[in-house]
Amino acid sequence: MSKVSDAPERPKHGPQVRGHGPGAMGPQEKAINFLPSLKRLLGTLRPERTKIILVVALTVVAQVANVVNPAILGEMTNLLFRGLLGKDMAAGASLESVVNDLRARGQGTYADLVAGMDVVPGQGVDWEAVARVGWLAVGLAVGGAAVMWASGWLLNDVVQKSVYRLRADVKAKLDRLPLGYFDRQPRGELLSRVTNDIDNVATSLQQTLSQLLSNLLTLVGVLFMMFWVSPLLALVAIVSVPLSMAAAMAIGKRSQSRFAAMWKSTGDLNAQVEEAYTGHALVKVFGRSREVAAAFQRDNEKLHDAAFGAQFISGLMMPVMFFIGNLSYVVIAVVGGLRVASGQMSLGAVQAFIQYSRMFSHPITSVASMANLLQSGVASAERVFQVLDADEQVPDTPGALPAPLRGRVAFEDVTFRYEEDRPLIERLSFVAEPGSTVAIVGPTGAGKTTLVNLLMRFYELDSGRITVDGVDIASVPRAELRARTGMVLQDTWLFGGTIRQNIAYGRPGATEDEILAAATATYVDRFVHSLPEGYDTVIDEEASNVSAGERQLITIARAFLADPSILILDEATSLVDTRTELLLQRAMAALRTDRTAFVIAHRLSTIRDADVILVMAEGRIVEQGSHDELLAARGAYFDLYQSQFAGAVE
């Protein structure tokens, strides 16, 4: 597990980044800024605006068909009801005489009903008219469904392409972020933003956009038809809207912060699980399984509580909306029945209006029930936007290093601090001549690895400059600088793939003979033939099917194949046995020929033949010279040497 140290130097790393400990927590998540984040999320759809316009048009057509259908079915009911009433009446009689006769017999309610239905006495059901109306209703239903399917297909294309661009933007952003950003971020938390949160954004957009659009259009269309059928009943139905809106706003406001907390807890749990799994062997060795399990239990409980609170509160939305909708439905049914009985409305009109009232409450209920999904998606989007808004590294400037590169490296009054209040390197200067080997030694935290990180521009200087062949490295693109530099780290890093592919990563266009030559020179060839698949052996995700020393040999072969002008070896032989180390020293001596090499080492036996040895302490060079010169000076290097080869020095 990671630990916090008082030393100002960062953990060793090159391009790869290690996560923080399971107890490491990022800054507290701010309450979700819903509307600006939602606006920005919708802005990601802008490149697909032509398709969105077509989606809106198709949805309008589908909803018009959907909204008109209840009125058509109401007309079918009227045709059937008129026929059933009219066939029992005397043929040829006028409707007025029939109504008057019913009133004279004391059947006033029935007379009002007959008058309101516009019955034709003596005429039965007009089945041809019923069939025409029925086929029209079926045609509208089928056509509306087909158009809605096309709209959904287009919308899916819009959402997936937008999320594709969002993923690409995040990946490009990660490439532009400085290494210090990754130092401050638990790896599992960052991965959760890039994977879980973006997936949640895609799900939320996919499920809410189509529903929101269709429901809003349905709401407008149904409202129009309700006023067209009966303004009085429409006003009764509208009374429920303020109640629904008030309930939705109250519930939504309480659930917003809980969704933000839920996704933050998800990231924290992922960070804890990722690091515990990566350091599984270390956990077992030190007997910390119980503490890791307790940390997991604690983070898991936080996620459970946050998720339960968010889902429970947002889950209240649907029951509350249904309750308000059912109250409105009951009132409409009672008032509509009374108006039919009084002859003020036809039965088909009431039937259509009741359908409209259900259609009217359904969009409100659906929109309200989708609020939790939308809030969850916007909370995830905000976490992704925080990555996109992070401060980037200083942009590259146009420029170029000389070709061919001689490899003269000069540090001129270099000052650098990881944190403003913790000095590390102050006004450091030295020169590495072309083709020389510069060894850097010193206690842990002295700034050794920081020097080479600055040379690779993993961090930017506070002041001073570093030049290569007289060219300030800040004036050339990072990619060009790193293309001329090879680096072998103490922390080996292999990718999923074969051993051959991992070696060829140093120079993608290398031939098979060049790969084999690099593997032979670095003694990879010795152990590869003992593996079942040889060079085609696939390295698994954790590179557990090769030993630590074998992994380091592969990384050295990768640097050997790259044939760089400047070489950096950061404890490059720390994981191999003594005999292999002696052989590798010969290989690396050949590798260092005619190129400038920086060697960071704790084992002083590996750097005796260096041209210059820099002894660092607290970010300063306290001594420099050859091995023999430094021993003769009997200073800091002498003390280090004695501690390794002549016992501890008081």
ABEGO torsion letter per residue (X at the ends): XBBBBABABBBBBBABBBBBBAABBBBBBBBBBAAAAAAAAAAAAAAAAAAAAAAAAAAAAAAAAAAAAAAAAAAAAAAAAAAAAAAABBBGBBAAAAAAAAAAAGBAAAAAAAAAAGBBBGBBBBAAAAAAAAAAAAAAAAAAAAAAAAAAAAAAAAAAAAAAAAAAAAAAAAAABBAAAAAABBAAAAAAAAAAAAAAAAAAAAAAAAAAAAAAAAAAAAAAAAAAABAAAAAAAAAAAAAAAAAAAAAAAAAAAAAAAAAAAAAAAAAAAAAAAAAAAAAAAAGAAAAAAAAAAAAAAAAAAAAAAAAAAAAAAAAAAAAAAAAAAAAAAAAAAAAAAAGABBAAAAAAAAAAAAAAAAAAAAAAAAAAAAAAAAAAAAAAAAAAABBBBBBBBBEBBBOBBAGBBBBBGBBBBABAABBABBGBBBBBBBGBBBBBBEBBGAGAAAAAAAAAGABBBABEBBBBGGBBAAABBAAAAAAABBBBBABBBBBBEBAAAAAAAABAABBAAAAAAAAAAAGAAAAAAABAAEAABBBBAAGAABBAAAAAAAAAAAAAAAGBABBBBBGAAAABBAAAAAAAAAAAAAAABGBBBBBBBABAAAAAABABBBBBBGGBBABBEBAAAAAAAGBAAAAAAAAAAAEBBX
